[in-house]
């Protein structure tokens, strides 16, 4: 249960980070920020976007493991 909760929170935090980073890039662009600063911010955004599928995969695996455990437990005590 703990692992599923942890991965769920982690995924949620990365989505929030992506949203915040997109807003930051928009703001910096509107302010005419230096291109090197914008490139660095885009790299941060891309890294977060790359991590999300991995976290989703780990969340799904942890959920399936928990689900199988509950099913086994239920079958054992039936």
C-alpha positions as a printed NumPy array, in Angstrom:
array([[  0.   ,   0.   ,   0.   ],
       [  2.779,   2.411,   0.938],
       [  4.57 ,   1.911,  -2.381],
       [  1.416,   2.602,  -4.391],
       [  0.752,   5.76 ,  -2.375],
       [  4.348,   6.907,  -2.776],
       [  4.355,   6.414,  -6.558],
       [  0.955,   8.085,  -6.844],
       [  2.243,  11.14 ,  -4.961],
       [  5.443,  11.113,  -7.005],
       [  3.524,  11.071, -10.285],
       [  1.278,  13.872,  -9.066],
       [  4.283,  15.973,  -8.062],
       [  5.933,  15.538, -11.475],
       [  2.738,  16.636, -13.227],
       [  2.66 ,  19.707, -10.969],
       [  6.333,  20.346, -11.704],
       [  5.649,  20.19 , -15.456],
       [  2.757,  22.605, -15.102],
       [  4.838,  25.021, -13.027],
       [  7.792,  24.77 , -15.391],
       [  5.602,  25.468, -18.435],
       [  4.257,  28.595, -16.735],
       [  7.794,  29.653, -15.824],
       [  8.948,  29.263, -19.436],
       [  5.955,  31.266, -20.683],
       [  6.711,  34.032, -18.188],
       [ 10.416,  34.108, -19.035],
       [  9.621,  34.177, -22.756],
       [  7.201,  37.077, -22.265],
       [  9.866,  38.913, -20.269],
       [ 12.404,  38.399, -23.059],
       [ 14.744,  36.229, -21.02 ],
       [ 18.144,  35.234, -22.321],
       [ 17.937,  32.258, -24.735],
       [ 20.426,  30.266, -22.663],
       [ 18.175,  30.621, -19.612],
       [ 15.168,  29.5  , -21.65 ],
       [ 17.089,  26.516, -23.003],
       [ 18.04 ,  25.463, -19.481],
       [ 14.434,  25.775, -18.324],
       [ 13.275,  23.704, -21.304],
       [ 15.811,  21.015, -20.383],
       [ 14.35 ,  20.887, -16.878],
       [ 10.863,  20.557, -18.378],
       [ 11.953,  17.802, -20.768],
       [ 13.56 ,  15.861, -17.929],
       [ 10.335,  15.954, -15.927],
       [  8.371,  14.845, -18.983],
       [ 10.778,  11.919, -19.48 ],
       [ 10.411,  10.802, -15.867],
       [  6.595,  10.662, -15.823],
       [  6.23 ,   7.489, -17.958],
       [  8.76 ,   5.697, -15.743],
       [  6.871,   6.67 , -12.593],
       [  3.589,   5.611, -14.208],
       [  5.11 ,   2.249, -15.079],
       [  6.359,   1.728, -11.515],
       [  2.964,   2.802, -10.144],
       [  1.167,   0.334, -12.386],
       [  3.529,  -2.493, -11.38 ],
       [  3.138,  -1.704,  -7.672],
       [ -0.638,  -1.534,  -8.053],
       [ -0.729,  -4.897,  -9.833],
       [  1.476,  -6.444,  -7.147],
       [ -0.809,  -5.112,  -4.415],
       [ -3.895,  -6.246,  -6.311],
       [ -2.478,  -9.751,  -6.732],
       [ -1.627,  -9.881,  -3.044],
       [ -5.175,  -8.895,  -2.079],
       [ -6.637, -11.47 ,  -4.474],
       [ -4.335, -14.169,  -3.081],
       [ -5.182, -13.198,   0.47 ],
       [ -8.898, -13.242,  -0.326],
       [ -8.623, -16.652,  -2.035],
       [ -6.625, -18.092,   0.863],
       [ -9.187, -17.082,   3.484],
       [-12.255, -17.88 ,   1.417]])
